[in-house]
Amino acid sequence: MDRYVALAALLVVGPVLLLLAWLVRRDRHPALFRQTRAGLGGRPFTLLKLRTMRPDADPFGDSPQSGQDPRLTRIGRWLRETSLDELPQLVNVLRGEMSLVGPRPLYMQQIQEWDTRQRRRLLVKPGLTGLAQLRGRGGLTLEEKLEWDVRYVETISLRTDLSILLQTFLSLWKRAGIYEVRYSRTKPRRSGS
């Protein structure tokens, strides 16, 4: 079902996606940002996003803490705040690498830091949206996000997925919790990692 919805969504938003890619390219930056992330079972896949940060920014550095972060491009700030930068991930869903709902895909190297319970998030495909995004997004620490991801895996159902999709759609208008407040309760920020 994910693939059919992704295909239909791409047909509808395709012209918008092309316009947004053109706006990113207008700043003389590549339109797409590609990065290897952990998928189902920890298998690597290439995540697609519209570029929001300058090409010279550390791809594994800290997430922006505000819209004033100098690494953000002019159009990138708006794309991030509206979550439109995530639209290319519909292609990841179409390819079967992601689902519409599930834990957000994290860096491959983070898997080594997770305990047995936290690794349960790898039992499902990563998603465009999930419980962690609804429960606080950037306002949550890494540990809190992982806990919400595991709770999703433990309660997965079509009804849960439909509820998460609806709540996500409604929350997009609020633009709340986009920027990371605190990375972790115990780990230092990721700069230079």
N, C-alpha and C positions, 0 to 999 in steps of 0.2 A: 504494500500500500504506500510506503514511503516514496518509492520510486515514481509511482503514478502521480502522487501529489507534487513531488519535486518537478516532474516534467511539466505538469499543468502550470505550476507557479512560474517556472522559467519562461514558458510561452507568454504568460501575462506580464511578468516584470522584465522580460528580455530587453525591450526598448529602453526601459529605465536604467537597467544595468549597463547597457552600452553608453548611455548618456553620462552616467556616473564615471565609467571608465575613461571617457573622453575628458571629463572635468579633472580627473586625477592626472591624466597625461598632459593636460594643458600646463601644469606646474613643472613639466619636464621630468616627471618621475614615471617609472613603470607602473601601469595600472594595477597589476596583481601582485600581491605578496604571497609567496609560497613558503611553507615551512613544514618540516617533518614532525608529525605528532603521533601519539600512541592511539591506535584504534582497537578494535575488538581483539581480545586476547593479548594485547600489547603489541600487535603487529603495526609496523610503521606505515603511514600513508602521508600524502602531501596535502596539507590543508590549504585551501584557497581563501583569500580575503582581498577586498579592495585595499590598496595601500593607504594608510592613515599617517604613517610616520616617514620621515626623510630616509632615503636609502642608506645613509651613513649611520643610522641609529643601530645600536647593538640589538640584533634580533632576539637575543635571550636576556635582555636587560629588564629592568623594572618596568612594570606597567605605569602609564601616566597617572599621576595623582590629581591632576586638574586639567582643565582645558587650556591652561596657560603654559603647559609643558612645551618647551621650544623644539622638541623633536617632532611634534605634530605639525602637519602641513595645514594650510588654510582650509582646504576642502576636507582634509582628514579629520579635523576637530569635529566638524558637522557630521561627517559620515559615522564617526564613533559614537557621537551623542544620540544619533537617530538609529544606531545599529544597522544602518544600511551597508556598512562595510562587510557584514556577514553574508550578504546575498549570494556571492559566488559559491558558498558552501552548499547551495542547492545542487551544484554540479557534483560535489562530494556525495550527496545523498543519492543522486541519480546513478552514480558509479557503484553504489552499495558500500561505500566506505564509512558513511555516517547515516544516522537516522534523524528524523525530525525532532525527536525528543530523546534525551539521554544525557549523561554527564558530558560537560564540555571537554573537548580533546586537549590534553595537556602534553607537555614536553616529554619526549622519550626518556631523558635522563632522570626525570622526577620519579619514575617507577621504582628505582632503587631505594628511594627514601620512604616508600609506603610500607605500612605493616600489612599483615595478612588480611585484616578486615578491609583496609582501604583499597587493596588490590581487587576486591570484589567488583569495583566499578568497571573493571576490564571485562566483566562477563557479558556486557551489552555494548552495542555500538555507541560511539560518542554521538552527541546530538547537537542540533542547532540551538536548542534551549533545554533547560532542565530545572529541577527543583532548586538548585543552588542559585540560579538566576532569579527565581521568584522570591527566594528567601533573603535576598540581600545583595547578590551580585558583588560589586566591588567593595561593599561594606563588610563582607565576610572575610575571615582569615582563610588561608589555604586549608587548615584543619577543619574548619566549619564547612567549607565547600565540599571537601572529601566526605564528610559525614552525611551531608544531604545527598551526595551522589550514591552512597551506599544505601541510604534509606530508599532512594528511588529504585535501585536494583531489587531491594527486598519487597517492594510493594508494586512492582511493575504490572500494569494492566492497560487495556485499551481505554478504559474510563479515565484512569490517571493521566494518560497521554493526552487525551482530548481536553481534559481540564487544564493541564499545563499549557497546551497550545493556546487555548482561549485566554487564560490569565496573562500569558506572554504578550499576546496581541494587544490586550487592554493596557498592559503596563508600558508598552512602547511609547505611549503618548506622555507618560510622566517624566521620562528621561532621568529617572532616579537611580542612584547607586552605580553609575557607569564607571567612575574613577576609583581606583584601588585606594582604600584608606590605610590598611595595614596588611602586609603580605602574609605574615605568620605570627603565631603566638611565641614561637621559639626560634625560628630560623631567621637569619639576617636577610635583608633584601637581596635580590638576585644580581645586582650590578656586577659586571665582570665575570659572571659565571659562564 
